[in-house]
Each structure stands twice: as C-alpha cells, then as structure tokens.
Amino acid sequence: MLALVAFVQSLACPDCAPVRAARTAIAADPDRWLYALGVAAPFLVASAVIALVYRLGRGEPSREVTRWR
C-alpha cells in the first residue's frame, strides 16, 4: 500500500524528494534485476505454454466450414 502512495506522489510531482529517494533506493538495490525477473517470469512461462498449446492444436483442419459455397 505504501508503494501505491509513492506512485501517486510521483505522478503529482515527478521530481520531489520522496521520488528522488525512491529512485536512489531502487538504483542502489543489487537485487533489482532478480525482482524484475521474478515479476516477469510468470508472464513468460504462461506465454510459452499458450504458444505451445496453440501450435499443438493446429494439427489437422477442423470440420467447420471455412468458406461459403
């Protein structure tokens, strides 16, 4: 919830002291890329699974009418 308050403040004042402190804290954190990967990983895995399922389902043509005669 505190992060939401900082985000709202950053929209109101993009160069205020709290925003500068937050930027400095993020830049100084040695694990920031690990956190970014942790946030992005579920989306990357889900995308790979969706692509795999989509490709597996394209095996043979369906029985649906694809054009009007």
Buried (B, 14 or more C-beta within 10 A) or exposed (E): EEEEEEEEBBEEEEEEEEBEEBEEEEEEEEEEEEEEEEEEEEEEEEEEEEEEEEEEEEEEEEEEEEEEE
